[in-house]
């Protein structure tokens, strides 16, 4: 009672009880801010009462000061172990008592402030997680909208954070084959993934419209350079696969070496990074030209982000490219097992990942396994009309502009042609390429008789195209309806001296495959005597 009056005179509201059990009951009912307990009380002593009060307080900070005449250190320790926060020896000193109450009051306020801040942070974190999960759902739908499920692709993506700074895109081309992009944005998580959405949008849109790999690379670099802040860019490998010609185009800007392995798991090619990452350089300092290589059906292309080779084991050793190459030697004659073996080796090597990890395997297919894509529905025969379009592309346009997507878009406006647009695009693109490469640029297809000649052929193509100042290519599209469909006549002529097209080539040669494909898709193909005008006829009907 003496203590109660003393505390009341100090300006505090007091609830007094006679024993420990009543103390617990009053604490549950009144929720006081501070508890003063005598260690020795009837019915329930102060030690048990302190334990019960701490249980009832839960996360609330309710300081307990033991009032005791005990002086032995063991007894005082027992007070603290029972849940006491301090003790006050009898007789009571009002100055010391007030100081202790004030100190615990400040501690109580600080605890409440910290708990309110914790709850606010927790709420904001949960809202951020929900927002990121929603954004990731949209991101995944956009990023995985292509053909990553194709039978000739295998891949692994392991994200270090919720958002993957690595991005993997694949899209079929209208003419068959596919475009692939493997990218690694700087950093991790959301900050690394902010460029993935515009990257995917441009990649899919341009692939669907028939743009070649070089044009896509130029547009991607310009887009990222425009929108990304300084310090964020995308190291990337872009690939164009052309099974009909047995060719692959590879552009490596900042990623580890791309490997091409043959039927016996022998290493055929290593394509290192020779370009700046996307989004770093302005157009005048940016080189979008890919490497062109031959691939036989069954050959495999493997590429990965630096998270693979930079992953470290418990000793701090990096996985490294040399370990990949040594592992390849374990699968002679069994290249189909290498991808799984590499995955197992990576998993066994490192513990927790320190970076996003992405790994891709592409198997070159037979031409018949990747047909030109079909778009839209058949439409009705009466939707076809009688029309003719003629375009002339002069040297300046040919040098800087790829007209094929523009022509494809014009053909897409004809509903009846949409299911056949892939085949039509193959015919159109091959005739245009022949007019450009052999008509205006006078390139020699004999260079493409083996894989070693491709680099020389395409280096000459790039040099001579940049130097082109005269000449023209004319494309005439003439369509007439029939009872069940229509007939599209495609005529491509050029101002060159002409060449002698050869429709049959030995199986080991890569030259002439494009013309052979045109002959297989078109009803008829003819050249004039000079060889600088080609005319293909493509008939189509509605229905299956």
C-alpha positions as CSV (number, residue, x, y, z in Angstrom):
1,X,0.0,0.0,0.0
2,X,2.9,2.3,0.8
3,X,4.3,1.8,-2.7
4,X,0.9,2.4,-4.3
5,X,0.6,5.8,-2.6
6,X,4.1,6.7,-3.5
7,X,3.5,5.9,-7.2
8,X,0.2,7.8,-7.2
9,X,2.0,10.9,-5.8
10,X,4.4,10.6,-8.7
11,X,1.4,11.2,-11.0
12,X,0.6,7.7,-12.2
13,X,-2.7,5.7,-12.1
14,X,-2.3,2.6,-9.9
15,X,-4.1,-0.7,-9.6
16,X,-3.2,-2.5,-6.4
17,X,-3.8,-6.2,-5.6
18,X,-2.9,-8.5,-2.7
19,X,-1.4,-11.6,-4.4
20,X,0.1,-12.9,-7.6
21,X,-3.1,-14.6,-8.9
22,X,-5.1,-11.3,-8.7
23,X,-2.1,-9.5,-10.3
24,X,-2.5,-11.8,-13.4
25,X,-6.2,-11.4,-13.5
26,X,-6.0,-7.6,-13.3
27,X,-3.3,-7.5,-15.9
28,X,-5.5,-9.4,-18.3
29,X,-8.4,-7.0,-17.6
30,X,-6.7,-3.6,-17.3
31,X,-3.6,-4.0,-19.6
32,X,-1.3,-1.7,-17.6
33,X,1.9,-0.2,-19.0
34,X,4.2,-1.2,-16.1
35,X,4.0,-3.9,-13.5
36,X,5.6,-3.7,-10.0
37,X,5.8,-7.2,-8.4
38,X,6.9,-8.3,-5.0
39,X,8.9,-11.5,-5.4
40,X,7.3,-13.1,-2.3
41,X,3.5,-13.0,-2.4
42,X,0.7,-15.4,-1.3
43,X,-1.4,-17.7,-3.5
44,X,1.0,-17.2,-6.5
45,X,4.5,-15.8,-6.0
46,X,6.0,-13.0,-8.1
47,X,8.1,-15.4,-10.2
48,X,5.1,-17.4,-11.5
49,X,3.0,-14.2,-11.9
50,X,5.8,-12.6,-14.0
51,X,5.8,-15.6,-16.3
52,X,2.1,-15.6,-16.8
53,X,2.0,-11.8,-17.4
54,X,4.8,-12.1,-20.0
55,X,2.7,-14.8,-21.8
56,X,-0.4,-12.6,-21.8
57,X,1.6,-9.5,-23.0
58,X,2.7,-11.3,-26.2
59,X,4.4,-8.8,-28.5
60,X,3.6,-5.9,-26.2
61,X,6.4,-4.5,-24.1
62,X,5.2,-4.5,-20.5
63,X,8.2,-4.0,-18.2
64,X,8.2,-5.8,-14.9
65,X,10.1,-4.4,-11.9
66,X,10.6,-6.8,-9.0
67,X,10.3,-5.3,-5.5
68,X,12.4,-7.3,-3.2
69,X,14.3,-7.4,0.0
70,X,16.4,-10.3,-1.3
71,X,20.1,-9.5,-1.7
72,X,21.6,-12.8,-2.7
73,X,22.7,-12.8,-6.3
74,X,21.0,-16.1,-7.1
75,X,17.6,-14.7,-6.0
76,X,18.1,-11.6,-8.1
77,X,19.0,-13.6,-11.1
78,X,15.9,-15.7,-10.5
79,X,13.8,-12.5,-10.8
80,X,15.3,-11.7,-14.2
81,X,14.9,-15.2,-15.4
82,X,11.3,-15.3,-14.5
83,X,10.6,-12.3,-16.9
84,X,11.6,-9.4,-14.8
85,X,13.3,-6.5,-16.5
86,X,14.7,-4.8,-13.4
87,X,14.4,-4.9,-9.6
88,X,14.1,-2.3,-6.9
89,X,15.4,-3.0,-3.4
90,X,13.5,-2.1,-0.2
91,X,13.3,0.4,1.3
92,X,12.1,2.3,-1.8
93,X,13.9,5.5,-3.0
94,X,11.3,7.7,-4.7
95,X,14.0,9.3,-6.9
96,X,15.3,6.0,-8.2
97,X,11.7,4.7,-8.6
98,X,10.7,7.7,-10.8
99,X,13.9,7.3,-12.8
100,X,13.2,3.7,-13.5
101,X,9.6,4.4,-14.4
102,X,10.6,7.2,-16.8
103,X,13.3,5.0,-18.4
104,X,10.9,2.1,-19.0
105,X,8.3,4.7,-20.3
106,X,10.8,5.8,-23.0
107,X,11.6,2.2,-23.8
108,X,7.8,1.5,-24.1
109,X,7.4,4.4,-26.5
110,X,10.4,3.3,-28.6
111,X,9.0,-0.3,-28.8
112,X,5.6,0.9,-30.0
113,X,7.3,3.1,-32.6
114,X,9.5,0.3,-33.9
115,X,6.5,-2.1,-34.0
116,X,4.4,0.4,-35.9
117,X,7.3,0.8,-38.4
118,X,7.7,-2.9,-38.7
119,X,4.0,-3.4,-39.4
120,X,4.2,-0.6,-42.0
121,X,7.2,-2.2,-43.7
122,X,5.6,-5.6,-43.6
123,X,2.4,-4.3,-45.2
124,X,4.4,-2.4,-47.9
125,X,6.5,-5.5,-48.5
126,X,3.5,-7.7,-48.9
127,X,1.9,-5.2,-51.3
128,X,5.2,-5.0,-53.3
129,X,5.3,-8.8,-53.5
130,X,1.7,-8.9,-54.8
131,X,2.6,-6.2,-57.3
132,X,5.7,-8.1,-58.4
133,X,3.8,-11.4,-58.7
134,X,1.2,-9.6,-60.9
135,X,3.9,-8.0,-63.0
136,X,5.8,-11.3,-63.3
137,X,2.6,-13.0,-64.6
138,X,2.3,-10.4,-67.3
139,X,6.1,-10.5,-68.0
140,X,6.1,-14.3,-68.3
141,X,3.1,-14.2,-70.7
142,X,4.9,-11.7,-72.9
143,X,8.4,-13.3,-72.7
144,X,7.1,-16.8,-73.3
145,X,4.7,-16.0,-76.1
146,X,6.9,-17.5,-78.8
147,X,8.0,-21.0,-79.7
148,X,10.2,-22.0,-76.7
149,X,8.2,-25.3,-76.6
150,X,9.6,-26.3,-80.1
151,X,10.8,-29.8,-80.2
152,X,14.4,-28.8,-81.2
153,X,14.9,-26.4,-78.2
154,X,15.8,-27.3,-74.7
155,X,16.6,-24.7,-72.0
156,X,17.0,-24.0,-68.3
157,X,16.3,-20.7,-66.6
158,X,17.0,-20.3,-62.9
159,X,16.3,-16.9,-61.4
160,X,18.4,-15.4,-58.6
161,X,15.4,-13.2,-57.6
162,X,11.7,-13.2,-58.4
163,X,12.3,-11.4,-61.7
164,X,14.9,-13.0,-63.9
165,X,17.5,-10.6,-65.3
166,X,18.0,-13.2,-68.0
167,X,15.6,-13.4,-70.9
168,X,15.0,-16.1,-73.5
169,X,12.8,-15.5,-76.5
170,X,12.1,-17.7,-79.6
171,X,9.8,-17.0,-82.5
172,X,9.1,-18.7,-85.8
173,X,9.8,-16.7,-89.0
174,X,7.1,-16.5,-91.7
175,X,9.4,-18.3,-94.0
176,X,10.1,-21.1,-91.6
177,X,13.0,-21.5,-89.2
178,X,13.2,-19.3,-86.2
179,X,14.7,-16.4,-84.4
180,X,16.1,-16.8,-80.9
181,X,17.3,-14.3,-78.3
182,X,19.2,-15.1,-75.1
183,X,19.8,-12.0,-73.1
184,X,21.3,-11.0,-69.7
185,X,20.4,-7.6,-68.3
186,X,22.8,-6.0,-65.8
187,X,21.8,-6.6,-62.2
188,X,19.2,-8.8,-60.7
189,X,15.4,-8.8,-60.1
190,X,13.0,-6.1,-61.2
191,X,15.7,-3.5,-62.0
192,X,17.3,-6.0,-64.4
193,X,14.0,-7.0,-66.0
194,X,12.6,-3.6,-66.9
195,X,14.0,-3.8,-70.4
196,X,12.7,-7.2,-71.1
197,X,9.1,-6.1,-72.0
198,X,10.1,-3.7,-74.8
199,X,12.8,-6.1,-75.9
200,X,10.2,-8.9,-76.3
201,X,7.7,-6.7,-78.0
202,X,10.1,-5.6,-80.7
203,X,11.6,-9.1,-81.1
204,X,8.2,-10.8,-81.6
205,X,6.7,-8.1,-83.8
206,X,9.6,-7.9,-86.1
207,X,10.0,-11.6,-86.4
208,X,6.4,-12.0,-87.3
209,X,6.7,-9.4,-90.0
210,X,9.6,-11.1,-91.7
211,X,12.5,-8.8,-90.7
212,X,15.9,-10.4,-90.9
213,X,18.2,-10.8,-87.9
214,X,20.3,-7.7,-88.7
215,X,17.3,-5.4,-88.8
216,X,16.0,-6.8,-85.5
217,X,19.3,-6.3,-83.8
218,X,19.5,-2.6,-85.0
219,X,16.0,-1.9,-83.7
220,X,16.6,-3.7,-80.4
221,X,19.8,-1.7,-79.8
222,X,18.1,1.6,-80.7
223,X,15.1,0.9,-78.5
224,X,17.1,-0.1,-75.4
225,X,19.5,2.8,-75.8
226,X,16.5,5.2,-75.9
227,X,14.6,3.9,-72.9
228,X,17.1,2.4,-70.5
229,X,18.9,4.5,-67.8
230,X,22.7,4.7,-67.9
231,X,24.3,1.5,-66.5
232,X,21.6,-0.9,-67.6
233,X,22.1,-2.8,-70.8
234,X,21.6,-6.2,-72.2
235,X,24.4,-8.7,-73.1
236,X,22.8,-10.9,-75.7
237,X,23.1,-13.7,-78.3
238,X,20.7,-13.5,-81.3
239,X,20.3,-16.4,-83.6
240,X,18.5,-16.9,-86.9
241,X,18.0,-20.5,-87.9
242,X,17.4,-21.5,-91.5
243,X,16.9,-25.3,-91.8
244,X,16.0,-25.0,-95.5
245,X,19.5,-23.7,-96.3
246,X,21.3,-25.4,-93.5
247,X,22.4,-22.0,-92.2
248,X,22.6,-20.3,-88.8
249,X,23.3,-16.6,-88.2
250,X,24.8,-15.7,-84.8
251,X,25.4,-12.3,-83.2
252,X,27.1,-12.3,-79.9
253,X,27.2,-9.1,-77.9
254,X,28.7,-9.6,-74.5
255,X,27.8,-13.2,-73.6
256,X,30.1,-16.2,-73.3
257,X,31.2,-18.2,-76.4
258,X,28.5,-19.9,-78.4
259,X,29.4,-23.6,-79.2
260,X,28.3,-25.6,-82.2
261,X,28.9,-29.4,-81.9
262,X,28.6,-32.1,-84.5
263,X,27.2,-35.6,-84.6
264,X,30.1,-37.1,-82.7
265,X,30.0,-34.4,-80.0
266,X,33.0,-32.8,-81.7
267,X,33.4,-29.1,-81.3
268,X,32.8,-27.5,-84.7
269,X,32.7,-23.8,-84.0
270,X,33.2,-21.3,-81.1
271,X,31.6,-17.9,-81.6
272,X,33.0,-15.4,-79.1
273,X,31.5,-12.0,-78.3
274,X,32.7,-9.5,-80.9
275,X,30.1,-6.8,-80.4
276,X,29.0,-4.4,-77.7
277,X,25.9,-5.3,-75.7
278,X,22.5,-4.0,-76.7
279,X,21.6,-0.5,-75.5
280,X,25.2,0.7,-75.1
281,X,26.4,2.2,-78.4
282,X,24.6,4.6,-80.6
283,X,23.8,3.5,-84.2
284,X,26.9,5.0,-85.8
285,X,29.2,2.9,-83.5
286,X,27.1,-0.2,-83.4
287,X,27.8,-3.3,-85.5
288,X,24.7,-5.5,-86.1
289,X,26.3,-7.9,-88.6
290,X,26.0,-11.5,-87.5
291,X,28.3,-14.5,-88.3
292,X,26.9,-16.9,-90.8
293,X,27.7,-20.6,-90.4
294,X,26.6,-23.9,-91.9
295,X,24.9,-26.5,-89.7
296,X,23.9,-30.0,-90.7
297,X,20.7,-31.6,-89.4
298,X,21.5,-33.0,-86.0
299,X,24.2,-30.5,-85.2
300,X,23.7,-28.7,-81.9
301,X,24.2,-25.1,-80.8
302,X,24.7,-24.3,-77.1
303,X,24.8,-20.9,-75.5
304,X,24.4,-19.6,-71.9
305,X,24.6,-16.5,-69.8
306,X,27.6,-15.7,-67.6
307,X,25.8,-17.1,-64.5
308,X,26.7,-20.6,-65.7
309,X,30.5,-20.2,-66.1
310,X,30.8,-17.7,-63.2
311,X,29.0,-19.9,-60.6
312,X,31.3,-20.8,-57.8
313,X,31.7,-23.8,-55.5
314,X,32.3,-23.7,-51.8
315,X,36.1,-23.2,-52.4
316,X,35.3,-20.1,-54.5
317,X,36.4,-21.7,-57.8
318,X,34.4,-20.6,-60.9
319,X,32.8,-23.2,-63.1
320,X,34.5,-21.7,-66.2
321,X,34.4,-22.4,-69.9
322,X,37.2,-24.9,-69.8
323,X,35.2,-27.1,-67.5
324,X,32.4,-27.1,-70.1
325,X,34.8,-28.1,-72.9
326,X,36.3,-30.9,-70.8
327,X,32.8,-32.2,-70.1
328,X,32.1,-32.3,-73.8
329,X,34.9,-34.8,-74.2
330,X,32.9,-37.2,-72.0
331,X,30.2,-37.8,-74.6
332,X,31.9,-38.9,-77.8
333,X,29.2,-40.0,-80.3
334,X,26.5,-39.0,-77.8
335,X,25.9,-35.3,-78.2
336,X,22.3,-35.7,-77.2
337,X,23.4,-36.5,-73.7
338,X,25.7,-33.4,-73.3
339,X,22.9,-30.9,-72.3
340,X,21.7,-33.1,-69.4
341,X,25.3,-33.8,-68.4
342,X,26.1,-30.1,-68.3
343,X,23.0,-29.4,-66.1
344,X,24.0,-32.1,-63.6
345,X,27.6,-30.8,-63.5
346,X,26.4,-27.3,-62.8
347,X,24.0,-28.4,-60.1
348,X,26.7,-30.5,-58.4
349,X,29.3,-27.8,-58.7
350,X,27.8,-24.9,-56.9
351,X,25.6,-24.4,-53.9
352,X,23.1,-21.5,-53.8
353,X,23.1,-19.5,-57.1
354,X,24.8,-16.1,-57.1
355,X,23.4,-14.9,-60.4
356,X,20.6,-15.7,-62.9
357,X,21.4,-18.8,-64.9
358,X,20.2,-19.5,-68.4
359,X,21.2,-22.3,-70.7
360,X,19.9,-23.1,-74.2
361,X,20.4,-26.0,-76.7
362,X,19.2,-25.8,-80.3
363,X,19.2,-28.8,-82.6
364,X,19.3,-28.1,-86.3
365,X,16.3,-29.9,-87.9
366,X,15.7,-31.2,-91.4
367,X,14.1,-28.6,-93.6
368,X,10.8,-30.6,-93.7
369,X,10.6,-30.4,-89.9
370,X,10.2,-26.6,-89.9
371,X,7.7,-25.6,-92.5
372,X,6.9,-22.0,-93.2
373,X,4.4,-20.7,-90.7
374,X,0.7,-20.5,-91.5
375,X,-1.1,-17.3,-90.4
376,X,-4.8,-16.6,-90.1
377,X,-7.7,-18.5,-91.6
378,X,-8.4,-19.5,-95.2
379,X,-11.1,-16.9,-95.9
380,X,-13.3,-17.1,-98.9
381,X,-12.5,-17.2,-102.6
382,X,-14.5,-14.1,-103.3
383,X,-12.4,-12.1,-100.9
384,X,-9.5,-12.3,-103.4
385,X,-9.4,-9.5,-106.0
386,X,-7.7,-8.8,-109.3
387,X,-4.8,-6.5,-108.6
388,X,-1.2,-5.7,-109.3
389,X,1.5,-4.0,-107.3
390,X,4.9,-2.9,-108.6
391,X,7.7,-1.5,-106.5
392,X,11.2,-0.4,-107.7
393,X,13.9,-0.2,-105.0
394,X,16.9,1.9,-106.1
395,X,20.4,1.6,-104.8
396,X,20.1,3.9,-101.8
397,X,17.0,2.0,-100.6
398,X,18.5,-1.4,-101.3
399,X,21.6,-0.4,-99.3
400,X,19.7,0.7,-96.2
401,X,16.3,-0.8,-96.4
402,X,14.9,-4.4,-96.3
403,X,11.6,-4.2,-98.3
404,X,10.4,-7.7,-97.6
405,X,8.5,-7.0,-94.4
406,X,6.7,-4.1,-96.2
407,X,5.8,-6.5,-99.1
408,X,4.7,-9.1,-96.6
409,X,2.4,-6.7,-94.9
410,X,0.7,-5.8,-98.2
411,X,0.1,-9.5,-98.9
412,X,-1.3,-10.0,-95.3
413,X,-4.2,-7.7,-96.2
414,X,-5.5,-10.4,-98.5
415,X,-7.5,-12.8,-96.3
416,X,-7.3,-15.7,-98.6
417,X,-3.5,-15.5,-98.8
418,X,-2.9,-15.5,-95.0
419,X,-2.7,-19.3,-94.6
420,X,-0.1,-19.4,-97.3
421,X,1.9,-16.4,-96.3
422,X,4.9,-18.5,-95.1
423,X,5.4,-20.2,-98.4
424,X,4.8,-16.9,-100.3
425,X,7.4,-15.2,-98.1
426,X,10.0,-17.9,-98.8
427,X,9.5,-17.5,-102.6
428,X,9.6,-13.7,-102.4
429,X,12.6,-13.5,-100.1
430,X,14.7,-16.0,-102.1
431,X,14.0,-14.3,-105.4
432,X,14.9,-10.9,-103.9
433,X,18.1,-12.3,-102.3
434,X,19.2,-13.7,-105.6
435,X,18.5,-10.4,-107.4
436,X,20.5,-8.6,-104.8
437,X,23.4,-10.9,-104.2
438,X,23.9,-12.2,-107.7
439,X,22.3,-9.5,-109.8
440,X,23.5,-6.2,-108.2
441,X,26.4,-7.4,-106.1
442,X,27.6,-10.2,-108.5
443,X,28.6,-12.5,-105.7
444,X,29.8,-16.0,-106.5
445,X,27.8,-18.9,-105.0
446,X,30.8,-21.2,-105.4
447,X,32.1,-19.7,-102.2
448,X,29.3,-21.4,-100.3
449,X,30.3,-24.9,-101.3
450,X,31.6,-25.6,-97.9
451,X,31.2,-24.0,-94.4
452,X,34.6,-22.3,-94.6
453,X,33.4,-20.2,-97.5
454,X,30.5,-18.6,-95.8
455,X,32.5,-16.1,-93.8
456,X,34.2,-14.9,-97.0
457,X,30.9,-14.8,-98.9
458,X,29.0,-12.7,-96.3
459,X,32.0,-10.4,-95.7
460,X,32.0,-9.6,-99.4
461,X,28.2,-9.2,-99.4
462,X,28.4,-6.6,-96.5
463,X,31.3,-4.7,-98.2
464,X,29.8,-4.6,-101.6
465,X,26.3,-3.7,-100.3
466,X,27.8,-0.7,-98.4
467,X,29.6,0.4,-101.5
468,X,26.5,0.0,-103.8
469,X,25.7,3.3,-105.6
470,X,23.8,2.3,-108.8
471,X,21.2,-0.3,-109.8
472,X,17.7,-1.2,-108.9
473,X,15.5,-4.2,-108.0
474,X,11.8,-4.3,-109.1
475,X,9.2,-6.4,-107.5
476,X,5.8,-7.0,-109.2
477,X,3.0,-8.8,-107.4
478,X,0.1,-9.8,-109.7
479,X,-2.9,-11.5,-108.3
480,X,-6.0,-12.9,-110.1
481,X,-8.9,-14.8,-108.5
482,X,-10.0,-18.3,-109.5
483,X,-13.2,-20.1,-108.7
484,X,-11.8,-21.6,-105.5
485,X,-8.9,-19.3,-104.7
486,X,-6.4,-17.4,-106.7
487,X,-3.1,-17.2,-108.5
488,X,-0.3,-15.0,-107.3
489,X,2.5,-14.2,-109.8
490,X,5.7,-12.9,-108.2
491,X,8.2,-11.3,-110.6
492,X,11.6,-10.0,-109.4
493,X,14.0,-8.2,-111.8
494,X,17.2,-6.3,-111.4
495,X,19.5,-4.1,-113.3
496,X,22.5,-6.5,-113.0
497,X,24.1,-8.4,-115.8
498,X,22.2,-11.6,-114.9
499,X,23.3,-15.0,-113.9
500,X,22.6,-18.6,-114.9
501,X,20.4,-20.2,-112.2
502,X,21.2,-23.8,-111.5
503,X,18.4,-25.8,-109.8
504,X,20.3,-28.9,-108.8
505,X,23.4,-29.0,-106.6
506,X,25.4,-31.8,-105.0
507,X,24.2,-32.8,-101.6
508,X,27.3,-31.5,-99.9
509,X,26.9,-28.0,-101.3
510,X,25.0,-25.1,-99.7
511,X,24.7,-23.0,-102.8
512,X,21.4,-23.1,-104.6
513,X,19.3,-24.5,-101.8
514,X,17.1,-21.3,-101.8
515,X,16.2,-21.7,-105.5
516,X,15.5,-25.4,-104.9
517,X,13.1,-24.5,-102.1
518,X,11.3,-22.0,-104.4
519,X,10.9,-24.6,-107.0
520,X,9.4,-27.0,-104.5
521,X,6.9,-24.3,-103.2
522,X,5.9,-22.6,-106.4
523,X,3.8,-24.1,-109.2
524,X,6.2,-22.7,-111.7
525,X,9.4,-20.7,-111.8
526,X,11.0,-19.2,-114.9
527,X,14.0,-17.0,-115.7
528,X,14.5,-14.8,-118.8
529,X,17.4,-15.5,-121.1
530,X,19.7,-12.9,-119.4
531,X,19.0,-14.3,-116.0
532,X,18.1,-11.0,-114.4
533,X,14.3,-11.5,-114.2
534,X,12.6,-14.4,-112.3
535,X,8.9,-15.1,-112.4
536,X,7.2,-17.6,-109.9
537,X,3.6,-18.6,-109.9
538,X,1.8,-19.6,-106.7
539,X,-1.7,-21.0,-106.8
540,X,-3.9,-21.3,-103.7
541,X,-7.3,-22.7,-102.9
542,X,-9.6,-22.2,-99.9
543,X,-10.3,-24.9,-97.4
544,X,-7.9,-27.7,-96.2
